[in-house]
Amino acid sequence: MNNFYATKKRLTSLCLLAIGLVSFNANSQCTTPVTTLSENFSSFTDGDTFPLSCWGFVTDPSINSTTPLAYISEDTTVTPSNKAVTLYAHMYAAGRSFYLISPALSTINGNYHLKFDAKLMSQLGNGSSLQVGTVDSQTSVTNFTAAGSVFTPTTTNQTFTSIAVPATSGHQYVAIKFTPGANFSSVVIDNIVWEQAPCPVYTTLNETFDAITAIPNCWTKSGNVLFSNNAAVLYSGGAPTTGGVIYLVSPELSTIDGNHLLEYVLTTAAPNNNADLEIGTLSDNTDFTTFSAITTPTPNGGTYTTAAIPAKAGHKYIAFKFTYTNIHQGVRIDNVKWTTLASTPKFDTSKVTVYPNPTSGIFNIDSELNIAKIEVFNSTGQKVLTTANKEINLQNAANGLYFVTVTTNEGTQGTYKLIKK
């Protein structure tokens, strides 16, 4: 950086010209949210003040007199020179924080993280802190929601990485909050990156697909996979006239070691289905030629538990492979669990009776098990009802095939076919 005191002198001159409330809007061209950021400020001009190119700046409490500045500073002592953002407290540090606010983002959804570089301009800033968070406005930090830990910058440049930022309803801006330790504190911020967080490696899974409409983080797919009615539906659609293949692939697993198994609920999700489903493993979740089949269940509904899935060198993903032969074919997959052999409770199907079957509308569940809930699905995979009652009324439902899923208090499940006439 340039000599601090020369910079401070220039700063003070600029401050005297900047009178008024410190709360800035990004310009009107900045209304379209972006998905990622990678900003090193190299294209900016030394001395420019914020708001600038869709970035915002707010002080809290606001200042009605000479303002501190958020400005572009250029360090000419290095080759090539380096530009960054400087937040400067001037004489207004007491009880006040300064916020650098990102352009609008469409991806504050819990799957992205922030990283940036920061350092104090001088030891005058000792005792200062930085806090990442989100806001719903570039002109107000009233609803600032902190994310992660408080950082303590020093006069040595530090890179703060992998700052997880959870989703907050209505928030579309990431903010870096600077709380100065004293008057004339200043911090330099650079290399701000907003990107999708790397996927962790899992040892177990318990994916219910509840309340989602897009593929869960770290899962991958190939082909038409829909997420609705609290399940994943692998569906051929109405257009193809020939067959095809759809894959749904788990996050990376470190435990495909022969000591784990897969559990899942499977129902036919469309009529005219004469397709099949294979369970297998992959070494690469984007290269489906590495698929190695383990088992081929019949997609006619039920709760499935595989045998221990054997280890295979380099394989680290579990995959559902659905092969269709015509239009409107599909399978509905739910409650996917990857567990150790010892930890998997078993469902005793002999202890549940569904009667009368066929039924004209009212049927009963008779069981010795501790039943937590009973769910009824139609032949297209749509949930018709959820109840804890053992007498169930389907008189208002259409005639046809239904699947009754019984869940115990221990979390085990069994699924039974029911015909309504």
N, C-alpha and C positions, 0 to 999 in steps of 0.2 A: 504494500500500500504506500501511497505518498506519505510524506512526513505528516504526522498527525496534527501538529499545531498549524501547519500551513493549510491543511484541509479544514481544521476547525475555524480558521480565520475566514476562509471562503464561505464556510457554512453559515457563520454568524451573519455575514453580509446578506446571504440569501434569505436567512430567517427574518431579517428586518423587513424584507419585502413581502413576506408571506403572512398577512394578517387575516384572521377569520377562523371559522369553524373547521376543524380537521376531520372531515368525513367526506370521502370522495366516491363518486360513481364511476364505474368503467363506462367507456363511451358506448353509444347506441349500436355499434357494430359488434359488440361482444355478447350478444344475447344467446347465441347458439352454443350449447355446452360441448365441450370436447371430452374425449375418453381418456387421453393420456397427456402428460406434460413432460418435456425435457428442456429446461430453460437454463442456459448459462449466461444470458444477458449480453453476449458478445456483439449482438447487432444493435444494441442500444447506444445512446450518446452520453458521454460523460457529463454529469451535472443535471441530467433530466430528472424531474421530480415526479412523484406518483400522485394520481393514478396514471398508468402508462401501459399502453398496449394490452388492455383488458385486465391488468393487475390493479388491485385496490389497496387503500391505506386508511386506517381508522385509528384514532386515539380514544381511550376510555379512561377517565372522563374526557369529554371534548374540551378543546382549548379555544377561548375566544380572544386570545391575544397572539403575540408572536408565536409561530408554530415551530415545533421540531419538524424535521424533514425525513421522508423516505426518498432516497435519491440514488442515482447511478453514480458509482465512484469507479475510477480507473486506476489501477496500480501499474505505474510505468517503471517500477523498479525491477520488474521481471520481463523476460523476453519469451514469447510475445507478451504484450501488456494484457492485463486481465480486468474484466469489468464484473461488477457485482452490485448487489443492493446494500446500501447502508441505512440502518435505522438509527436515528440520532435523537437523544432525549433532550438536548440543550439544557434549559433550566427548569424543566417541567417533569422531573422524575418522580417526585413525591406522590405516592398513591396512584400512579398512572401506568397504564400499559399501552403498547403500540403494536398494531396488528398489520402484517403484510398478508393480503388476501389474494388467493389465486383467481384466475379466470374461472368461469362456470364449468363444472364438471358433471358429466352424466353417469359417473361410475363410482359414486360414494355409496357402495353397496356391500361393503365388508370384504370384498375380494381384491381390493387394491391397497397399496401401501405407499408411503412417502419416504423419500430420502433427500438429504440436502447437506451442504457444507456450511459451517459457521465458525466465526472467531470474533473476539472482541478487538476493537480498533486499538485500544490501549488498556493499561491497568486501571484507568479511571472507571472502567466498566466492571471491575471486580464486584462480585455479589449479584450480578445480573442473572436472569434465567430465561429460558425459552420453553414454550409449551405449544405443541401441535394440537389443533382441534378443527371443528367444522362450524360453519355459520350458514344461515339462510339468506343473508343479504351482504352486499358489499358496502353498505352504508351504516350498518348497525351490527354490534357484536353482543347485543343483549342476550341472544340465544347461543352464544359460544358454548360448544360442548367439547370438553377436553378429551384427547385421545392419547393414551400412552403416558409415559413418565415425563417429569419435568427435567430438562437438560440444563447443565451449567456450562456455558461457553467459557473458554479461556483465550488467551492471546495467541495460542497455537491453534491452527486450523484443525477442526474435527469434522469427520463425516458421520452423520447420524443416519443410520440405515434401518430398513425393515420396520418402519413405524406403522403398526396396524391401525387402521382408521375404520371403525365400525359404521354401519349405515345408521343415519338419523333422519327421520321423516322430514321432508321439506328442505334438507340441507344440500346445497350444491356447490359450496365453496370450501376449500381447505385454507385454514389460516395459521400463520406462525405468529405466536404471541410473544413479544419481547417485553419483559419487565425489568427496567433498568435498576442497577444497584445504587446509583447516585446520579446527580446532575452531570451532564456532559458524557454520560455513558453512550457508547455506540457499538453496534454489532454489525458485522458484514455477513451477508447470506448469499450463497451462490449454489449453482448446480442443483436446482430443484427438479426432482424427478417424481412423477406420479405414474405408477405402473401396476400392472396386475401382479399380485403377490405370488411368489413361487409356491407350488403345491407342496404340502408336507407329505412325507411318507407315512402311511398308516400301518398299524398292526392289526386293528380290528375295524369293522364297519357296522353301522346301524342306520341305514338310510330308509326313511319312511316316505320320502317324496311329498310330505305334507305341505300344503299351502304354497306350492311353487308353480310357476308357469314357464320357467326356463331351466335348462340343464344345470344341475347343482355344480358348484365350484369343484374343479379338479376331476369331474367326470367328463368323458368324451363320447362322441357318437359319430356314426356314419350312416346317412340315410335319414328317413323321416321318423323322428322320435318326438312324441308329444308329451307334455306334462300337464295333466289335468285330473280332476277328481282324486287328488292325493295319490297319484301313481304315475309310472312311466309307461307310455303306450307305444310300442313299435308297430307302425301302421304302414301298409303298402300304399294307401291312398286310392284315388279313383282314376288316375291317369294311366298307369302302366298297363300294357297289354301282355307283357312277358314277365317272367320272374325276376327276382332280385334278392339282395341280401341287406339287412339292416343290423348294425352293431350298436350295443350300449356297453361302455367300458368303464370299469371302476377306477377310482384314484389308484395311485401306485401303492402297492402293498409290499411290506418287507417280510411277510410271513407265509408265502407260498412254499411251505416247507414240509408238507406231508402230515402236519399236525393240526390243520385247520380245515373247516368245511364251510359250505355256503348254504344259507337258508333263504327262501324267498316265497312269496305268494304269486301264483300264476293263474290267470284266467284268459279265456278267449276274448279278445276285445272287438271282434268284428264277425259278422256272419260269413258263410262260404269259406271257412278257413280249413284248408287241408295242408297247411304249411307245417314246418317243424322248427323247433328251437333247440339250439345246442348251447351247452355251457362249456367254456374252455378258458385257456390262459393265453396271454400275449407277452412278448418281450418288448414290444413297442406299441404304444397306444395310438399311433398313427399309421402303422404298417400292419394291415390285416392279413397279410400273407404269413405272418408269424403265429396266427391262431392255431392252437392245438386243442382239439375237442376232448372233453372229459366225459360228458354224459349228455344224453338226448332225451329229455322228458317229453311226454306227450302233452301238448298245450290244450288240455281240456279242463283245466281248473284244479286248484288244490294248493296245499302248502307243501313245499318240497324241501328236503334236506339231503344234500349230497353226501356221499362217503368222503372221507378225507381226500382232499385234492392233492395229488402228488406233486412233489417238487420237480421243477424242470429248469435246467440251467438257463439263467438269464431272464426267466419269465417272472413278471412282477405286476401283472394286471389280470383281473378276472373279467371275462367278456360274455355277454349274452349275444348269440348270433341267431337272428331270425331270418329264415329263408321263406319267401313267399312265392306263389306261383300264379297269382291272379290279383285283380283289384279287390279292394275292401277286405284285406286280410290283416290280422293283427293279433298281438298278445299284450296283455296288461301285466306289468311286473310291479310288485310292491314289497315293502318290508324286507329289504335286502340286508342280510346280516352275514358278516364274516367273523367267525368265532373259533375258539379252540375247541378241540374235541371234548375236553373235560367240562367246559363251561356251558355246554348246550343242553338245556332241559328238553325233554321229549314230551310230545303230545300223545296221549293215549287215546287213539281214535275209538277204541272199544268202549270207552266210558261216556260217549256222547251218542244219543239217538235223536234223529230228526224225524218226526212223524206228525200226521200222516204224510206219506210221500209216494205218489202224487197227492197234492192238496187242492182243494177248491178255493182256498184263500187263507184259512186260519191253520197254523201248524205250531208244533211245540218242540222245545228243546229239553230233553231229559238227560241229566248228567250228574255224576258224583263230583265233578271238578268244580273248583271255585271260579266261576265265569265272571270276567270283568265286563265284557261287551259282546254283542252279537251284531254282525254286519251282513247285510243282504245286497248282493250285486246282481244286475241283470246280465244277459248274455253278451252285451257290448262293453261290459266292464264298469258301467255307471253304478255308483252306490245308490241304492234305493232307500235304505234306512239304517240307522244305528240305534240299538236299544240294549238295555240290560234285562228286559222282560223275557221270560222263557216261553210265553205265549205270544205269537207274532201274527199280525193281521196283514195279509197281502190281498185282501178282497178288491181293493181299488187298483191293483196293479194288473198289467196285461198278462194274458196267459203266455206260458213259455218256460224256458230254462232259467233258473236262478242259481246262484252260488251263495251258500251261507257260511260265513267265516266266524268261528267261535274263538275268542281270545280269553285266556285264563289270567288270573291275577299274577301268575309267574311270567307272563309274556309269551307263553307257548300258544300256537295256533293250529287249528284244523279247519279245513274247508270241505263242505259237503254239497253235492248237487241236489237241487230241489226242482221238481216239475209242478207247475201250476196249470190246472186244466179248467 
